[in-house]
Every structure is written in C-alpha cells, then in structure tokens.
Amino acid sequence: MDRKDVRILVVDDEPTMADSLKQNLAEEGYTVDTASSGAEAIELFDRGAHHLVLCDVKLPDMDGMEIVKHIKDAQPATEVIVMTGYGTVERAIEATKAGAFWFLQKPFDFEVLQPLVEKALERRDLMAETETMRRQLSTRTEYFNIIGASKAMQTIYETIESVAKSDANVLIVGESGTGKELIANAIHYNSLRAKKPFIKVNCAALPKELIESELFGHTKGAFTGAHADKDGLIQHAAGGSLLLDEIAEMPVELQPKLLRVLQERSYRKIGSEKTYAVDFRLITSTNRMPADAIRDGLLRDDLFYRISTITIHVPPLRERTEDIQLLAEHFFRMYARKYQRSINGISQAAYQRLFGHTWPGNVRELQNVIERAVLLAKSNKIEPVDLPFDNGSLPEKSAQGQGWDVPPNMTLEDIEKLVIERTLQRTGGNKQAAANLLGIYRPRLYSKIRKYNIDVAALVSS
C-alpha cells in the first residue's frame, strides 16, 4: 500500500506531542488525524477507516486500553502502537493482550517510532493478504486443476498453500482415482522449486528388480545388462521435486536405502562407492491406509515417519457428493470441446443417476463416464441411457453407503434434500456427523435443513 493511502490516527492529550507526531508522519507521506480525548478518538476512528493508531494510555476521559479494545473489536486488522509516560511491565502485557502491536515508553525519538510504524503496517498488509487468500480459497471451486468446493477440498487447498513453499516431505493418502497426482502437481508448481524438474515414479508399475536401478542409477558392469553408466531418477530430480507414487508398493528391502537418502541427502549408484549429494523435495502417495501398510509389512514405520511430515488425506468421491456436479460439468465442457460435440449439457434425469452412483473408481471413473457419454449422446443433452450404469430397477448405493433408489423426475434440489435426509437417518439425527459425511460445515447443514423444512426428529423416529 502506498504511504499516501495510509491513514494514521494519533491519540494524545498533549498538543505538543500530537502536533509533533502529525508533522513527522505527514512528512513521511502518511495521512494523519489527531484526537485529544478517548471519545474524540473513537468517533474519528469509527468513521475514518484508519490503518494504524498511535494511542496514549493516559487520557482525560478514559484509559487508553479501552480505546485499544474498541479498535480491535471494531477493526481487527488495524494495528495499534500504545504510548505512555508511565511504563510498566504489567501495562505492556495488558496492551499486548488487548491486541496492541507495540508498547512504547515516552519520551522517544521519532527515529525509534518510524521503523515501528513501518513494521506495523507491513504486518497489517500481510494479515490482510492472508485473510484475502483464505476467503478466496473458501469459495474456490478450482485450484491448480483440482475441482471441488466441498469443505474437505477447501481444507486441502489451504494445506497446499501452507506447505508448498517449504521443503517438508508430504504424504498424500487416498483411494485410486481421487486425484492424488493433481495434488502433488499443485504442491510442486506452487513451490519455490516450480521451475526445476518434477520427476514422477510409480512404484507399483516398475518391476521389483528394476526399481533400485531406476531410482539410484548404476555404473557400467554393475549387473548383467548394465552396458553404460546411468543416472537415476533421484539425480534427475535435483533442485526440484520427486513423486514416489504408491510408496507402499516399493520393495521393503529397498526402503532403508531411500531412508538413508532422506537422512543424509546423498546416495550411491549401484556398483559404485562414490557418494553423490542430492537436493530434492519428496512427495509420496499411497492408496493404502499407512497403518494397514505398516501392519502388513509393506511399509517400514521409520520410513513412514520420515515421509509423512505433512499428510494430506484425499476423500473418496462418495464422501464429497456436493462436488459431483462441479466435476461432471468440468468434464462435460472439456470433452464436448475436445470431440466438437454440440451438446447443451446434462439432463436432470442423468444427474439423478450420477448422484445415486457410489463411484468406486472416484473422480477418474466419473471422468471416464462423462467422456463416454459425450461421445455416445444421441440427443442435445446427456441422458441416463448414455451412462454406463444399470438403468433397470436395481437400487444403487447412496453416497453415504446405504442402498436406496433415486426416484425418477427429481430436480437437483430434490436430490440434495433426499441425500441430506438419508444421511441424517444414517447418523441417527447427529448433525455434526451428517455434516462430516456430506463434507460441509455444520452451519451450512442447518441452513439446508431449514431450506428444505426437514423434520430431523421425524426422520430418526421413522
């Protein structure tokens, strides 16, 4: 923010002090107001939208702490520097607890105050940026090609924003098809390593006897078929990030070697005694629950602790049903454009089928379903007949895991009401548990209950 746009309020009943501060701050380019009493200060502040307040503790009509508390209650983003000629440790602590940025004892030179003013305004800008980012994330439906507006996905977006700039190891846990690789992409391309390589290795796809050579490289003659020196993928990731997909499928006997690389930041090629330094950020993923993989002897617990500094759990699609429409519309637009199909959209009846399916293949399955439907649609909209589900009378499971039919000719609102009712029945009327299953905040669930006039007590007793 330019200094000319910054408004500062000086509150001091000593005219000489107030005028001196105003003159010095104005010379620095700030817009300055002054008040000589608590009442005047509150009146000016409430209509002035000040970014910073310099407030004396001892005023003729009230304690300066009351003003600090009023400011932080009314405009928490406004920073306050408290000034006093009667400084004590207790008063400094009181000012800090009230939300003051700094406690300054009189007399002081302006050279002491000036950097404090700049730091206070810097913190205000930083906090404002953080809050703006949080608001953007809380309403975001797409983030680095990840689609979703549910509570669970918003939490993932915030986690990515928080950890991407660090070098912390990240473990992404989720069923197949939930989009773990997209989350890994978002972490790398939002990090300080974004311009460096991002190397991806599928541990389940590489033969057991080749994975060590692929990761660490080898020297000529190290084994039969090693006709030349070869750099491993770890070396190719230098300066960037390395994704080890399906880490629980890595041979257990190879895991200690990876652990040593993470601990020592160096490695050896197969057949070599030379040690190579390496610098990369490790991201891993698995479709197994880590506790189960450790119990079954597929993942060493010491490696798990090293790779899971940050763990991101990606929910299956059946646990974030409110994202189904967003995802379906995204894939519809993508494939209608790709295959140049002049289709207007997805019919209400087709949406009923999409909402009623359990999606064992998660987002990947939904993507394939919509691609197929776009290719096969015979009318100007995707209809149930275009979907690869059983269109007979057999009931499918709901997104909450219960068997029930999706009645025909329902609107999206009808479907949403039905899903909420069935979820509340499943949780015995427990609204917090129902909100968790639906992937929404509890206040939003309350709003939906009021909107659809749902009688929870009657649901539970029926």
C-alpha positions in Angstrom: 0.0 0.0 0.0 1.3 3.5 -0.9 2.0 5.8 2.0 -0.4 8.4 0.6 -3.2 5.8 1.0 -2.3 5.0 4.7 -4.4 6.8 7.3 -2.9 7.1 10.8 -4.8 8.3 13.9 -2.7 9.9 16.7 -4.5 10.0 20.1 -2.7 12.2 22.7 -4.0 14.9 25.0 -0.6 16.7 24.9 -0.9 19.1 22.0 2.9 19.4 21.5 3.2 15.7 21.3 0.2 15.2 19.0 1.4 18.0 16.6 4.9 16.7 16.5 3.9 13.2 15.6 1.4 14.5 13.0 4.1 16.7 11.4 6.7 13.9 11.3 4.3 11.3 9.9 2.9 13.7 7.3 6.5 14.4 6.1 6.8 10.6 5.6 3.8 10.8 3.3 1.1 9.5 5.6 -2.4 11.0 6.1 -2.7 11.8 9.8 -5.7 12.7 12.1 -5.3 13.6 15.7 -7.6 13.3 18.8 -7.1 14.7 22.3 -9.6 12.5 24.1 -10.9 9.0 24.1 -14.4 10.0 22.9 -13.0 12.0 20.0 -10.6 9.2 19.1 -13.4 6.6 19.0 -15.6 9.0 16.9 -12.8 9.7 14.4 -11.9 6.0 14.2 -15.4 4.8 13.6 -15.8 7.0 10.6 -12.2 7.2 9.4 -11.1 3.6 8.4 -7.6 4.1 9.9 -4.8 1.6 9.2 -2.8 2.4 12.3 -3.5 4.1 15.6 -0.9 5.7 17.9 -2.6 5.9 21.3 -1.6 7.4 24.6 -2.6 5.3 27.7 -3.4 8.2 30.0 -6.3 10.4 28.6 -8.5 12.8 30.3 -11.8 10.9 29.9 -10.8 7.2 29.7 -8.0 4.6 29.9 -6.2 4.2 26.5 -6.7 0.4 26.9 -10.4 0.9 26.4 -9.7 2.5 23.0 -7.3 -0.3 22.0 -10.1 -2.9 22.8 -12.7 -0.8 20.9 -10.3 -0.6 17.8 -9.5 -4.3 17.8 -13.2 -5.3 18.3 -14.4 -2.9 15.5 -11.5 -3.4 13.0 -9.2 -6.3 14.0 -6.9 -5.5 11.0 -6.0 -2.1 12.3 -2.7 -2.1 14.2 -2.1 -0.1 17.4 1.0 1.3 19.0 0.5 2.2 22.6 2.4 5.2 24.1 2.8 6.0 27.8 4.9 8.1 30.1 4.2 5.6 32.9 5.5 2.4 31.5 5.4 -0.8 33.5 5.8 -4.4 32.5 2.2 -5.1 33.6 0.9 -2.3 31.3 2.9 -3.6 28.4 1.5 -7.1 28.9 -2.0 -5.7 29.2 -1.5 -3.7 25.9 -0.3 -6.8 24.1 -3.2 -8.9 25.4 -5.6 -6.2 24.1 -4.0 -6.6 20.6 -1.5 -3.8 20.5 1.4 -4.2 18.1 3.9 -2.4 20.3 4.2 -0.7 23.7 6.4 2.5 23.6 7.5 4.4 26.6 7.8 8.2 26.4 9.8 10.2 25.7 11.1 8.7 22.5 12.7 10.0 19.3 10.8 9.8 16.0 13.7 7.7 14.7 12.6 5.0 17.1 8.9 5.2 16.2 9.4 5.4 12.4 10.5 1.7 11.9 7.8 0.5 14.3 5.2 2.3 12.1 6.6 0.6 9.0 6.6 -2.8 10.7 3.1 -2.4 12.0 1.8 -1.5 8.5 3.8 -4.4 7.0 2.1 -6.8 9.4 -1.3 -5.3 8.6 -0.7 -5.9 4.9 0.5 -9.4 5.5 -2.5 -10.3 7.6 -4.9 -8.7 5.0 -3.2 -10.8 2.3 -3.7 -13.9 4.4 -7.3 -13.2 5.0 -7.9 -12.4 1.4 -6.3 -15.7 0.4 -8.4 -17.6 3.0 -11.6 -16.0 1.6 -10.6 -16.9 -2.0 -9.8 -20.5 -1.0 -13.1 -20.8 0.9 -15.1 -20.0 -2.2 -12.8 -21.6 -4.8 -14.2 -24.4 -7.0 -11.0 -24.9 -8.9 -7.4 -24.9 -7.7 -4.4 -25.9 -9.8 -6.8 -28.1 -11.9 -8.3 -29.7 -8.8 -12.1 -29.4 -8.9 -14.1 -29.2 -5.7 -15.9 -26.7 -3.4 -16.6 -29.1 -0.5 -15.3 -28.5 3.0 -12.8 -31.4 2.6 -11.3 -29.9 -0.6 -11.1 -26.4 0.8 -9.1 -27.9 3.7 -6.7 -29.5 1.2 -6.3 -26.2 -0.7 -5.4 -24.4 2.5 -2.9 -27.2 3.4 -1.2 -26.9 0.0 -0.9 -23.1 0.3 0.6 -23.6 3.8 3.2 -26.2 3.0 4.1 -25.7 -0.7 6.8 -23.1 -0.1 8.6 -25.3 2.4 10.6 -28.3 1.7 8.6 -30.5 4.1 8.0 -34.1 2.9 4.4 -34.6 2.0 2.4 -37.9 2.0 -0.8 -38.0 0.1 -3.3 -40.7 1.1 -6.4 -41.6 -0.9 -8.2 -44.2 -2.9 -7.3 -44.8 -6.5 -8.8 -42.2 -8.8 -9.2 -39.4 -6.1 -6.7 -37.1 -7.8 -3.6 -37.6 -5.7 -1.3 -36.7 -8.6 -3.1 -33.4 -9.1 -2.5 -32.5 -5.5 1.2 -33.4 -5.9 1.3 -31.2 -9.0 -0.2 -28.3 -7.1 2.4 -28.7 -4.3 5.3 -28.7 -6.7 4.1 -25.9 -9.1 3.2 -23.7 -6.1 6.6 -24.2 -4.5 9.9 -22.4 -4.8 11.1 -25.4 -6.9 8.4 -24.9 -9.6 10.9 -24.1 -12.3 13.0 -27.2 -11.6 12.2 -30.8 -12.6 9.3 -32.7 -11.2 10.1 -36.4 -11.6 7.3 -39.0 -11.1 7.9 -42.6 -10.3 5.1 -45.2 -10.0 6.5 -47.8 -7.6 3.8 -50.2 -8.5 4.5 -50.1 -12.2 8.2 -50.8 -12.1 9.4 -54.4 -11.8 10.9 -55.2 -8.4 14.4 -55.9 -9.9 14.5 -52.6 -11.8 13.2 -50.1 -9.3 16.5 -49.6 -7.5 18.4 -49.0 -10.7 15.7 -46.6 -11.9 15.9 -44.6 -8.7 19.6 -44.6 -7.9 21.2 -45.3 -11.2 24.1 -47.7 -11.8 27.6 -47.9 -13.1 28.7 -49.8 -16.2 29.0 -53.5 -15.5 27.2 -53.3 -12.1 24.9 -56.1 -13.2 24.1 -58.1 -16.4 22.8 -55.7 -19.0 24.4 -52.6 -17.4 26.3 -51.6 -20.6 26.9 -47.9 -19.6 26.7 -45.6 -16.6 23.2 -44.4 -15.9 21.9 -41.5 -13.7 18.9 -42.4 -11.5 15.7 -40.5 -11.3 16.7 -39.1 -7.9 19.5 -37.3 -9.7 17.2 -36.1 -12.4 15.0 -34.5 -9.7 18.0 -32.4 -8.4 16.7 -29.0 -7.4 13.1 -30.0 -8.0 10.6 -32.5 -6.6 10.4 -36.3 -6.7 7.0 -38.0 -6.5 7.0 -41.6 -5.4 3.5 -42.8 -6.3 2.2 -45.9 -4.4 5.1 -45.8 -2.0 3.7 -48.8 -0.1 4.5 -50.9 -3.2 8.2 -50.1 -3.0 10.1 -53.3 -2.1 10.7 -53.4 1.7 14.4 -54.2 1.2 14.8 -51.0 -0.8 13.1 -48.7 1.7 16.1 -48.4 4.1 18.2 -47.1 1.2 15.6 -44.4 0.5 15.5 -43.6 4.2 19.3 -43.0 4.2 19.0 -40.7 1.2 16.4 -38.6 3.1 18.5 -38.6 6.3 21.9 -37.9 4.7 20.8 -36.1 1.5 23.3 -38.3 -0.5 23.2 -41.6 -2.3 25.3 -44.1 -4.2 24.7 -45.7 -7.6 24.5 -49.5 -7.9 28.1 -50.7 -8.3 29.7 -47.5 -7.1 31.4 -46.5 -3.9 31.2 -42.8 -4.8 28.7 -40.7 -2.9 26.6 -38.1 -4.7 24.9 -35.2 -2.9 21.3 -34.7 -3.9 18.7 -31.9 -3.3 15.1 -32.6 -3.9 11.7 -32.3 -2.3 10.0 -35.6 -1.7 6.2 -36.1 -2.3 4.8 -39.6 -1.8 1.3 -41.1 -2.3 -0.5 -44.3 -1.5 -3.9 -45.8 -1.9 -3.4 -47.8 1.2 -4.0 -46.6 4.8 -0.5 -46.2 6.2 -1.3 -48.0 9.4 -2.5 -51.0 7.4 0.6 -51.0 5.2 2.8 -50.9 8.2 0.9 -53.7 9.9 1.0 -55.8 6.8 4.8 -55.3 6.5 4.6 -53.3 3.3 5.8 -50.0 4.7 8.6 -49.6 7.2 7.4 -47.4 10.1 10.7 -45.5 10.2 10.3 -44.5 6.6 6.7 -43.6 7.1 7.7 -41.2 9.9 10.2 -39.6 7.6 8.0 -39.2 4.6 4.8 -38.0 6.4 5.9 -34.7 7.9 2.7 -33.4 6.3 -0.1 -35.9 5.5 -3.0 -35.0 3.2 -6.0 -37.3 3.2 -8.0 -37.1 0.0 -11.6 -38.1 0.5 -13.3 -40.5 -1.9 -15.9 -39.0 -4.2 -18.7 -40.7 -2.3 -17.8 -38.6 0.7 -18.0 -35.3 -1.2 -21.1 -35.7 -3.2 -21.6 -32.0 -3.5 -18.6 -31.9 -5.9 -20.1 -34.3 -8.3 -22.0 -31.7 -10.3 -18.9 -29.4 -10.5 -16.8 -32.3 -11.7 -19.4 -33.5 -14.2 -19.8 -30.0 -15.7 -16.0 -29.6 -15.9 -15.5 -32.9 -17.7 -18.6 -32.3 -19.9 -17.1 -28.9 -21.1 -13.7 -30.5 -21.6 -14.9 -33.4 -23.7 -17.6 -31.6 -25.6 -14.9 -29.2 -26.8 -12.3 -31.9 -27.5 -14.7 -34.0 -29.6 -16.6 -31.0 -31.0 -19.9 -32.2 -29.9 -22.8 -29.7 -29.9 -24.4 -30.9 -26.7 -26.1 -28.5 -24.4 -25.5 -30.2 -21.1 -26.5 -33.0 -18.7 -30.2 -33.7 -18.1 -31.8 -33.7 -14.6 -32.5 -37.4 -15.0 -28.9 -38.1 -15.9 -27.8 -36.1 -12.8 -30.0 -38.3 -10.7 -28.1 -41.4 -11.9 -24.8 -39.6 -11.2 -25.8 -38.7 -7.7 -27.1 -42.2 -7.0 -23.9 -44.0 -8.0 -21.2 -44.9 -5.4 -18.2 -44.1 -7.6 -15.8 -46.9 -6.6 -13.4 -45.5 -9.2 -13.8 -42.0 -7.8 -13.1 -38.9 -9.9 -11.3 -41.0 -12.6 -14.4 -43.1 -13.0 -16.6 -40.0 -13.3 -14.3 -38.6 -15.9 -14.4 -41.7 -18.0 -18.2 -41.9 -17.6 -18.7 -38.3 -18.9 -16.2 -38.8 -21.7 -18.1 -41.9 -22.9 -21.5 -40.1 -22.5 -20.3 -37.1 -24.6 -19.2 -39.5 -27.3 -22.4 -41.6 -27.3 -25.1 -39.0 -26.6 -27.8 -39.1 -29.3 -29.8 -36.0 -28.2 -28.8 -32.5 -27.3 -28.2 -33.5 -23.7 -26.6 -36.4 -21.9 -29.4 -38.7 -20.7 -29.5 -41.7 -18.4 -29.3 -44.1 -21.3 -25.9 -42.5 -22.2 -24.5 -43.5 -18.8 -22.9 -47.0 -18.3 -24.9 -47.8 -15.3 -27.6 -50.4 -14.9 -30.7 -48.5 -16.0 -33.1 -51.1 -14.6 -34.8 -51.1 -11.3 -31.9 -52.5 -9.2 -31.1 -50.0 -6.4 -27.7 -48.5 -6.2 -25.9 -47.4 -3.0 -26.1 -43.8 -2.0 -23.1 -41.6 -1.4 -23.5 -42.4 2.2 -23.2 -46.1 1.7 -26.9 -47.1 2.1 -29.0 -48.9 -0.6 -31.8 -46.8 -1.9 -33.5 -45.9 -5.2 -33.3 -42.5 -6.8 -36.9 -41.8 -7.7 -37.4 -40.6 -11.3 -38.0 -37.0 -12.4 -36.4 -35.3 -9.4 -34.8 -31.9 -9.6 -31.3 -31.3 -8.2 -32.8 -29.7 -5.2 -35.0 -32.8 -4.6 -31.9 -35.0 -4.9 -30.0 -32.8 -2.4 -32.9 -32.9 0.1 -33.0 -36.7 -0.3 -29.3 -37.1 0.3 -29.4 -34.9 3.4 -32.4 -36.8 4.8 -30.8 -40.2 4.2 -27.6 -39.0 5.8 -29.4 -37.7 8.9 -31.2 -41.1 9.1 -27.9 -42.9 9.0 -26.3 -40.7 11.7 -29.4 -41.0 14.0 -30.0 -37.3 13.7 -26.4 -36.3 14.7 -26.0 -33.1 12.6 -22.2 -32.9 13.1 -21.7 -36.4 11.9 -24.0 -35.8 9.0 -22.2 -32.6 8.1 -18.9 -34.5 8.2 -20.2 -37.3 5.9 -21.6 -34.7 3.5 -18.3 -32.7 3.5 -19.9 -29.4 4.5 -19.8 -27.2 7.6 -22.5 -27.7 10.2 -24.0 -24.2 9.9 -24.5 -24.9 6.2 -26.3 -28.1 7.0 -28.5 -26.2 9.4 -29.3 -23.8 6.5 -30.2 -26.7 4.2 -32.4 -28.3 6.9 -34.3 -25.0 7.2 -34.4 -24.5 3.4 -36.0 -27.9 2.8 -38.1 -27.9 6.0 -36.6 -31.2 7.1 -38.1 -32.7 10.3 -35.0 -34.4 11.8 -36.9 -35.9 14.8 -39.4 -37.4 12.5 -36.7 -38.8 10.2 -34.9 -40.5 13.1 -38.1 -42.0 14.6 -39.4 -43.3 11.2 
